[in-house]
């Protein structure tokens, strides 16, 4: 499982880095204002489908069913299932896309109610949304092909194909802008074109794996119905984070212009560890749990779940602490260029701290949900998800006025923490999650090390003074020293507290490197 975790995590990390470059270009070209807000709302709806299907409900329902049929009935039956589902999925998505294009003005009044007061911004939002909406057809179809590859334990291409989104997004902003009315139009077309490329790459990978995925005529066979019953509840259960973020966007359209942009760039930085760790752990854990439980290997399933929890907490706790401690300089160095000012960076950092508070909970949701899905239980995450959605909406309404652009992110974080707490208690009660005394002790010590690391960073930044000129350059130079220092400090603290044996870890890495190094003739 660790190998799959690292494979998916590595490709996802590269994708997130390229995504960061793409976001820097969007910030530099459009800043934090009405045009940026209109583009981000247009991107939010298909992007929510991408995250729900690509990283959530569809894989949660499809991968266990596909893996079980592949193991029990063979490759031929598994291929038929995939082609049947492909036909039904494409038919439904095309109908949804056509309806969305027709009724987009009404849709935008729902997801961006604040735009109606600004006529030009509303019109631009409708136009951009119609450009980006076909992306949901392409990316959801790509999610099915990716699920097949994950079920075959071919994680590399399934993760690597998503690089195309950011590569094409960067190219569209840099090179296609002169051919469109605004940079927002060019960026919107880049979204849809990237969907074509991603689906094409995954189809090629599936064909090379010996799987012909030509869709069959849509028929609601018993297995397709079973998949639908498992998938539809999971749209809420595993996608609660994304639905909460969409609620944040709806609320943000009612706040001052630029609030959506401030929250978006903060969320994108928060998504770097969330996407890498959450997607990697969830994607690799689900088929592993399904296989162990199908074989009656319950102790092995518990061990796999425990390792996943340990991996993500060891990495997300210091990430949370670091983002809170260094939020302002990080946002200013990354985004305060061109039309995005230093003040915009400082304001966006406030949203980032609110998102970072819930980072461990956001990731743990992706680790805990497979424990339900692998056991065929999609109802429980749905019930918890509905409760969390209502809680998030209430918190948004309470916090949006006094905290402005900080309110929606803080509401999402608090709702995510409650979501994880409830899911954990239910799993423990069912003996589907075992956290013994040693595991709890490790979590406490990792939290202590993370807090100590953050405290040192805060003290360093309080003592050091910044020159009045070339601020971003000096901040970048300081971060280049502070971030590696923080990482080394955290590892040393883990070693001193007995959580991690650095000597053994380094020795294991050396042995792994020697095995992978080619032998010279």
N, C-alpha and C positions, 0 to 999 in steps of 0.2 A: 504493500500500500504506500510506503514512503516513496518508492520510486515513481509511482503514478502521481503522488502528491507533488513531488519536486518537478516532474515533467510539466504538468498542467500549471503549476505555480510559476515555473520559469517562463513559459510562453506568455502567461497572463501578465507577468511582470513586464516583459518586453512590450506587450500591447499597451499596458498602462503608461509606460514611459513615453511611447509614441503618442498616446492620447494626451499626455501632459503637454507635449510640443504642440499638438493641434489646438488645445485650449489656450495656450500662450498666444498663438496666432490670432485666435478669435478675440481674446482680450485686447491685444495690441491694435487690431483693425477696427473693433467695434466698441471697446470700452465697456462701461457699465451704464447702459441707458436703454431707451425704448426699442431701438433696432435689435440689440442683443437680447432683450427680454422677449421680443416677438419670435426670434429664431429659436430660442431655448424652449419656448412653449411649443413651437412647431415640432421640435425634436423630442420633446418629453413623451408624447403619446406613443409613437412607434418604438421609442427606446424602452418604455415600460414593457411593451410586448416582448422586446428582445430579452430583457432581464427575466421576465416571468417565464418565458418559454425556454430561452437558451440556458438559464441558470436555475430554473425553478420547477414549476408544476409539470411541464411536459416531460422533462427528463425524469422527474420523481415518479411519474406514473409509467412512462414508456420503458425506461431502462430495466426495471425489475421484471416486467412482463416479457420483454424481448429476451433478456438473459435467461429467464426460466424456460421459455420455449426453445431457445438455442441449446440449452443443456439437456432438456428432457426429450425433445422431439427432433432436434437436428437443425442444420443450417437451412434446409429447404423450407420448412415451416416458418422459421424465423424470418426468412426473406419475404415470404408471402404476407405475413403480418405487416412488415414494414411497408410493403408496396400498397396494401389495402389502406393502412393508416395515412400514407402519403396522399392517396387519391381523395380521401375524405377531408383531410386537413387543407389541401390546396383549394378544393371546392368551397369550403366554408370561408377560408381567408379571402379568396377573390370576391365572394359576395360581400363580405364585411368591408373590403377595401372600396368597392364600387359605392356602397351605401355611405361610407365615410366621405368619399369625394363629393357626393351629391349634397350631403347634409353638413358639410364642414362648417359653414357659418354658425349653425346651431350648436355643433359640437364645441366650437371655440367659445361660445357664450357660457358653456358649462365649465370647461377647464381653464378659462381665462376671463372670468366675469369682470375683472377690473379693466380690461382692454376696451370695453364698449364705450367708456367715457372718452377715449382717445380714438377718433375715427381712423386716422391714417395708420396707427399702430394695429388696430383691429383688422383693417384691410390687409396689411402686410402679413399679419399672423395667419389669416385665412389662406393667402397665396402660398406662403411657405409651408403650411401644414398640408396643403394639397400636393406639394412637391415631395414631401418626405413620407407621406402616408403609405405609398406602395412598399416602402422598406419593411413594413410589418409582415407582408406576404413572403418576401424573400428571406427574411431572417428567421421566421418561424419554420419555414420549410428547411432552412439550413439547420435549425435545431433538431429536427427529426434525423437528418443525415448524421449530425454530430452525435445524437443519442445512439445510433447504430454503431458508429465507430467506438464510442465509449463502451458499449456492450461487448464489443469484440476486443476490448482492452487496448485499442489503438488511440491513445490519448493525445499523441503529438499533433497530428493534423487537425483534429477537432479543436484543439486550443490555438494552433498556429493560424488557422484560417481567419480568425477574428482580427489579426494584424491588418488585414486589408482595409478594414473600416477606418483606421487611423491613418494609414499610408495615403489612401485616396482622399481622406478629409484634409490632410496637410496639402496635398497637391492641388485640390480644388480651391483652397484659400489663396495659395501662392500664385497659381498659374491660370486659373479659370476666371478669377474675379473680373478682369478687363472685358470679358465677353458677356457679363450679366449686369443688370441694373445696379445691384449692390453686392457687397461681399456676403451678405446673408443669403441671397439667392444662390450664389456659387456654392456656399457651404451646404445649403439644403439639397442641391442636386448631387453633391458629393456623397451625402448620406445614402440616397437611393442607388446610385451607381455602385457603391461599396457592397450593397446587398446582393447585387448581381454577381459580383466577383466572388464574394464569400460562398454563395451557394454553388457556383461553378467549381471552385476549388474542392469543396467537400464532396461533390458528386464524383469528381475525378478520383479522389482518395477512396471513396466507397467502391468504385469500379475496380481500382487496383487491388482492393481487399477481396475481390471476388463477389461483391454484392451488387447486383443489378437492381437499382431502386426506381425503375420506371414506374410511375404511379398507375395503379389499376383504377378502373371506373369506380366511382364512390358507391360503396355498399355498407350498410350498417350491420356488419356481421356480429356474432356474439362477442368475439374478442375485441372488435372495435368499440362495441357498446361498453364492455368491461373497462377498456382504456378510458373512455369518456367519463364513466362513473368515478374512476380514480383521479382523473385529471382535473375535472371541473372544481371539485372541492379544494384540490391542492392549489388552484390559482390564488386562493386567499391564504391558505395555510402556509405555503412556502413563499408567496409573493407579498407578504404583509409589509415588508420593508419598502418595496417599490411602490406599493399603493399608498403607503404613508408619505413617501417622498412626493408623489403626485398630489396628495392633499396639501402638502407644504407649498407646492407650486401654485395651486388654486388660491390658497390664502395669500400668497406673496403677490399675486396680481392686484390685490386690493390694497397693498402697501405702496409707498412712494416708488416712483420709477427708478429702476436699477436694482431693486431688492432681489428680483429673480436672479439677476446676474451675480450679485454678491453671494447669494446662497449657492448658486450653481458651481462657481469656481471653488468654493469651500468644500462642497460635496465631492467634486472631482478629485480633490487632493485626499479627502477621506476615503474615497473609493479605491485609492491605490493599494493600501493594505487590505481593505475589505474585499476587493475583487480578487487579489492574488491569493489570500488565505481562505476566504469564504468559498470562492468558486472552486479552488483546488481541493479543499477538504470535502466539500459537498459532492463534487463530481466523482472523486475517487472512493469516498466512503460508501456511497449507496450501493454500487455493485458488489463491494467487498462484504458489506453486511448482508445483502440479499443472498450471496453464495453461502456464507456461513450458516445463516438461519435455515436455508433450504436443506442443508446437509445435517441439520440438528446440532451444529457446533456452537452452542450458546456461549460457552466460556470464551471461545475465540472471537465471537461477535462483541462481547463486552470488552475484551482486550483491545480490539480495533477501535471501538468507540472511545475508550480511555486514551489511547495513543493520539487520536485526532484532537481530543480536548486539550491534551497536554501540548501538542504542537502549536495549536492556534493561540492558546493563552500565553505561552512563552513568548510569542511574537506580537500579539495584539496589545497586551498590557503595556509594554514599553513604547509601542507605536502611539497608543492613546496618550501616555504621559508626555512623550516627545512633542506631539502635535499641540498639546495644551501649552507646554512650556515655550515652544518656539513658533507658535502659530503666526504671529505678526511678521517676524523677519522672513519666514518661509513664503508667505503669501506675497510679500512685497518683492522679494527677489525673483520669484517665479513669474508674477503677473504684472508688476508695476512698470510697464513699458508702453510706449505709444499712448493710446487713448485711455489706458487703465492707470490711474494715478496712485501715488503712495497712500493717499487717504482711502482710496477704494480698497487697496490691499489691507490696510488696518481694519476697515469695517468688515471686509470679507473674513478676516482672521477671527473676528468675534463669532461669526457663524461657524467657522471651522472648529473652534473650541467646543461649541454646543454639539456639533456632530460627533466630534472625537470622544466626548463623554460616553456615547453609546456604542463606540466602535467594537469593543469586545462582545457586546450583546448582539450587534448586527451579524458578526461572524458566527457566534455560537448558535444563532437561529439556523444557519445553514448546516451546522454540524449536528444539531439535535433533530431537525426535521427528518433526515434519512432514517433515524431510529423508528419513527412512526411509519414512514412509507415502505421501508423494507419488510415491515410486518403486515402490510396491506391496510394500514389504518390511516385513512386520509380525513376522517371525520373530526378527530380530535384537534389537529392543527387548524382546521377550519373554524371550529368553535372558539378556540383561543384567538385566532386571527381576527374574527369578527369583533370580539371583545376589545382587542388591541386597536382595531381601526376606530371604534367608537371612542375609546380613550384618547387616541391621538387627535381626533377631531375636536374633542372637548378641550384638550390642552392647547391646541392651536388657537381656538377661539378665545381662550383665557389669556394667552401669552402674546398674541399678535400685536395688540395695541401698545401695551407697556414696553415690550422688548423689540418690536419691529422685526428686522431681519434676523434677530437672534431667536425669536419666539418659535417659529416653525421647526428649525433644527433641534432646539431643545425639546420640543414636544415629541418629535420622532425618537430622540434618544431615550427619553423617559418611557415612552410606549414600548420600545424595543427591550429595555431592561425588564419591564413587567412581563413581556412576552416570554423571554428566556426563563424567568423565574417560574412562571406557571408551567411551561413545557417541561422544565427540569423536575419539578415536583411530581408531575404526572408520570414521567418516565421512571423515576425512582420508586414511586408507589407500585408500578407494574413490574418492578424488577427488570426493566429494560435499560436502566442506567445505574451503574454502580460507582459511587465516589467514596472510596474508603478514607480512613484517617490520613494515610500517607499522601493520597492525592489532594485532599483538602489542605494539608500542610504545605505541599508544593505550591499550590495556588496562592496561599497567603504569602509565602516567601517571594514568589515572583512579583506579587503586587508591592511588597515592601521594597524590593530592588528597583522596581519601576518608579515608585514615588521618590526614592532617594536620588535616582538619576535625574528626575525632573527638577527636584529641589536644587541640586548643584547647578543645573543649566539656568534656572531662574536667578540664582545668586550671581553667576558669571555675567549674565546680561544686565543685571542691576548695577554691577560695579563698572563695567566697560562703558565708555562714552563713545558716541558715534560722531564723526566729523559732519559738518553742515553741507559738504559737497560730495558728489558721487556716492550717495547713500546706499544705493542698491549694490554697487561694487563692493563696498566695505562690509555690508551685511552678508553678501555672498561669500566673501573671503572668511568671515567669522563662522558662518555655517559650515563651510568646508572643513573647518577645524573642529567645531563643536559636535557635529553629528557623528563622525567617526569616534571622537572621544567619548560621547555618550554610549555608543555601542560597546566599546571596550569596557567602559565602566560597568555597564549592565552585566556583561558576561563575567567580569571579575566578581561582582556582587553575587551572582548566581553560584559561582564556584565557591566563594567564601561561605555562603549559606548552605552549601551541600546540595543544591538543586541540580547542578551540572558539574560533571567532572571534565574540566577542559582538556586535560592530558588525554583521556580516553576518547573524547570527541575529536580532537586533532589527529590522534592515531587512526581512528576509524576513517577520517577523511583522506588521510594519506594512503591507506590500504585501498580505498575505493578508487582513488586517482591512479594508483599503480595498476589495478585491474583493467581500467579503461584505456590506459596508455598503450598505443600500438607497440608491438614487439619489433625491434629493428633486426633486419636480416644481416 
